Amino acid sequence: MEMRPDERFAVLRSIGEECIYEDGLCLMLKKKLDPICYVWFEPSPIMDIEQGILKTIYVNKMVTAGCTVKILMADWFLQRHPRIGNDLNKIRAIGCYNIAMWEAAGMYLDKVDIKWLSDELNHRALDYWPLAMDVSRKYTMKRMASYSSYMAPYGPERLPAAEIIYPCMQVAAVLCQKADVWLFSMDQRNTIMLARDYCDDIFKENKPTILLHRVLPNLLEDPDFQDERDPGRTIFMLDEEDDVNEKISSAFCPPRVAVYNPCLEYIKSVAFPWFGNLEVVQKEGNGSNKIFSSMEELIVDYESGDLDSTDVKLALQKAINNILELVGEFFRSSTEAQALITAPKFQDQITADIRKIQMQNKEFASL
């Protein structure tokens, strides 16, 4: 049954923590039955559930709302990584592994068009490079450096040049596509605001709506504790049940506190959208089960103390493991899919590189 424009707006708006050009989204949905929605994704050799499960939830919502969905695999930009380098065959293998993860999670891939940025650049070089150059002319080196995740605490003098040109190239990649809506994660917000500012500076009339989806917090995130090197900070698509249980058991989940509570955020972002409810076994009480149909209902019980943090963790463990069991079963039953897991053989080295950089950051900051 075809959705009304207001229903499609509600579905799409539910994806984004923030929506840029929201008024434009309302008007566009009244005019177009099948708006073109692009999803930005940079291939990842170590895929977490935000990249795998949340992206699946969001893409399926877009498809349900009648959108023509295209995922732009930004493979060209992964060449910035010092270990991967400019071998696009390696990067393409990583991207295929990511796509297999989405298939395992149940993404409607038969209704999604996968595009590779490297192919787009080859086909549309005359559009892309002049646009990237124009963006770079209009803004300062200082502003470009501020977008880099490698910025602190190295300082501009130690920043790789690739990180300076990346924002200009990303803005060009976004504006070269004929898109009505773009989906990015919230940690890409600064670069997206650069794209918005550029559109304003050149008086561009047709601006795509930007949806920014939430970023899952570190499971170990305490206002006074942030250590990105700890593998317990997030859950990965290929984590075994014991791994998931250990990570969630060690997660930060202060009793009666719903704000800045990673476990509750995982329930809100993953469990409820996936299952539509959450079953909690309340062992501290009479051992009865309670099924929560909304996050608001769960928060009321949690903040009042009627719901124990240990029970919440056990419910979250069960929910995540049930989701990842589908992923594991997919790969166990397909030799072709198993081959994709082992294709990016440099995963361990990449992890080691990331930890080395983070350790250097920490040492530099202490000087």
N, C-alpha and C positions, 0 to 999 in steps of 0.2 A: 504494500500500500504506500503510495507516494506521500512523502512528508510535506507539510506546509512550510513556507519560508521561516516562520518563527520556530518551528520544531527543529529544522535543520540548523538554525542559528544556535539554539540551545545545545544541540549535540556538539557542534564545533567549538562553541565557547567553553564547554565543559572540559575540553582538552587543555586549554591554555590557562596557566596561572595569570598570565597577562596577555592582553590583546592590543596590538598597535594598529591604529586606523579601524577601530571597532565600528564606527558609523559606516565606513565603507563596506564592511562585511554585511551589515544589514541590507544596504541598498543592493549590493551585488547578488545576494541570495534571492531577492525579489525578482531579479532580471534573468538569472541563470539557474537552470535546473541541474547542470553538471559542471560546477566550477572546477577549475584545474588547481589541485592542491599539491604542492611540492613538499617533500620531507627531506631535510638536510641530514646526511649521515656520513661521517668520516669512518672508513673501515677500521675496525679495532681487533687486534690479535688476541686480546684478553677481554672477552665480552661479558659485561655484568648484566643484571636483570633490568636495570634501567634501559640499557640499549636494546635488550632482547624482549622482555615482557612488556614494559611500558610502551615501547614503540609499536608492538603488536596491538596493544589495546587502542592506541591512538589512531593507527592506520585503519583498523577495522571500524572504528567510529566514523572516520571520514568516508569510507566506502559505504557504510550504512546510510550516511546522510546524502548519498547520491553523487559524491565527488569523483572526479577523475583524478586518481592518486598516482603520483610519480615520486619515486624515491631517487634522489640524486646522490649516488655514491661518490663522494668527493675524494676519489682515489689519488688524484694528482697532488693533493695537499699532504698526503702521508709521506711524500718524499722529503719532507722537512725532518723526519726522524733520522737521527744519525746512524742507527743500526740498519734500518730498512733501505735507506738511500733511494736512488732513482730507478730501482728495478720494479717497473709497473706490473710485471708478471707475478712477482711475490705479492704485491699489493692487491692485485686482482684475486689471487688465491685467498687472501684474508677476507676480501669482500664476499667471495662465494661462500666461505665458512659462515659469515654473518647472515647471509641470505638463508642458508640451511637452518640456522638457529631460528629465524623467523618462521620458516616453514614448520619446524618442529613445534613452535609455540602456537601455531594455528593462524598465522597471518593470512589474510585473503590474497595470497600472491597471484592467483589467477586473475584478479581484478586490479593488479598493481603493475605499473610500468617501471622497470628498473633502468635507470640511466647512469652511465659512467661519465664522470666529469672529463676524464682524459679524452674520451670520444667526442664530447661536446666541444672541447677546446680545439680539437683537430678540425671539426666540421664548421666551427663558427669563429675561427681565429680573427677574422676581419672585424667582427663585432666586439669580441671579448677584449683583446689587448688594447685598443684605443680607449675603451671604457676604463680598464684598470689603470692605464696611464693618466687619464683625466682625474680619477679619484686621488691618485698619488700626488698630483699637482696641487690639489686644493687644500691639502691638510699637512700638518707638520710632522717631522720625525718624532717629536715628543709625544704627539697624540697617538701615532701608530705604535710606539713602544709601550704605551699605557695599556694596550689591548693584549699584550703578550703574557701568557702564563709563566714564561721564563723570566719575567722582568725582575721580580723581587726574589732574593736580595742582590742579584748580580749587578744591577745598574746598567745604564745604556751602553757603557763601554764594553760590556761582556755579552751583550745581547746578540744572538745570531742574526745576520742580515735577513735570513728567510722569515724571521718573525716580524720584521718591519714591513715586508712587502705582502705578507699573508692577508692582512685586513683589506688592502686595496683589491687583491685578487678575489677575495671572498665576496666583497660587495659587487664586483663585476660579474661573478658567477651567478649571484642571485638576480641581478637586474637584467641579465641576458636572457633569462628564461621567461616564457610567457605564462606567468602564474597569477592566479587570483589570490591564493593563500599560500603562505610559507609556514612550515612548522620547524622551530628550533628549540633547543633546550635553553633553560634560563641562564646557564653559564655562557651562552653566546650573546647575551643581551647587548653588551657594549658594542660589539661589531655590528649588530643589527641596528643600533641607534646611529652608527656611522652611515649605514645605508639610508636610513630615514633622513638624516641631515643632508646627505648628498642629493637625495630626491628633492628636498626643499630648496637647496642651493641652485639646482639647475631648473627649478620650476617644473618638475615632472608632474604631469596630471594623473596618470594612471599608476597609482602606487599599490602594490600588493599588501593585503592584510598580513600581519605577522602574528602568529600564535607562539607564545613561549611557554613550553611545558615545564613543570616543576622538576627539580633535580633531587634525587633521593639523598638524604643526609647520611653522613658517616654513622654507622651503627654504634661506634665508640665515641661519638661526638658528645662531649661535655662542654659547656661554655668555657671551661678552663683546661680542656684537653683536646688537642688535635694533633694526631700523628699519622700522616698519610702513608707511612711505610708499613703500618700494621695491616696484614692481609685480612684481619677480622673486621675491617671497616666497611666492607660491602659484600654482597653475595653475587657469585658469578653463575653463569648459565650452566656450567658443567660441574658445579659443586655437588658432592654426594650428600646423602641425608645426614651423615655424622658431621660433615663440615657445616651444613646449615644450622644444625642443632647447637653446635659449639659456638658459632658466631652469634646467634640470637641469644643464647644463654648468657654470653658475656656482654651483650649490648647494654647501652645506657638506657634505663627505663625507670626514671624516678617515680616512686609511688605518689599518686594523687596529683601529679603534674602532667598536664597534657601539652603544654607549650614547650617547644624544643625537645620533644620526646621522639627519638628516631623510630622506636618500635611502633608507636601510634601513627607516625607518618608513613611507614611501610604498609600498615593496615589500610590507611586511607587511600594510598596511591596504588597499591597492588591488590590486596585481598578483596576489598569491596568492589572495585571495578571488575575484577575477574569473576568472583562468585556471586556478588550481589548481596552477600551477608557474611557474618562471621560467627562461628559456633565456638563458645568458650566453656570449658569444663571448670566449674568453680570448686576446686578442691578444698579451699579454706572454709567454705560454708558446708552445705549438706551434700556436696559432690554432684549436684545437679548440673545439667547443661542449660546454657542460655544462648539463644540465637539472636544476635543483634542485626537489625535490618538497616541501620544507618549509623554513620560515624558519630552523629550528634548524640544518639542514644548511648553509644558506647562511652563517649567522653563524659556524659553526665554520671554514669555509674563509676567510671574510673576516678574522676575528681572527688566524688563523694566517699571513696574508699570501699564501695561495695564490690569493686572489681580489683583483684590483686594483680600486681605487676608480673608475678610469676605465672599466673594463669593466662595473662595476655601473651607472654612470650611463648608459652606452650601452644596457644591457638595460632600464633603467627608462624611458628615452626611447622605446624601441620599444614597450614595454607600454602606456604612457600614450597614445601616438599611435594605436596600434591601437584602443584604447577610444574615443578621441575621434573617430576616423574614422567610427565608426558614428553618432555624434551629428551630425557634419558632413553625412554622406550623407542622414540623415533630413531635415535642414533644406533641403538642396539640392534634394531631390525633392518638397518640399511648399511651395507658395506660401502656403498658410494658416499653416504653421509659420514661414515667413520673415517674415510680417507680425507675428507675435508678438515676434520679435526687435526689430523697429523700433518696436513700440508704446511701450515705456518710453523715450521720447526724452530723458529727463532723466538718463540714466545718467552721461554725462560730467560734468554739473553736480554730481551726487551724489558722484562720485569726487573732484572738485575741493573740495567742501565737506569731505569726510572728511580730505583732505590738509591743508586749511587749519586744521581743528580740531587735527590732530596736530602741525602746525607750531607752533600757539599753545601747545599743551601743552609742547612741547620748550623754547620760549622762556620760558614761565612757570617751568618747572622749573630753568632756569639762573639765575633771579634770586636 
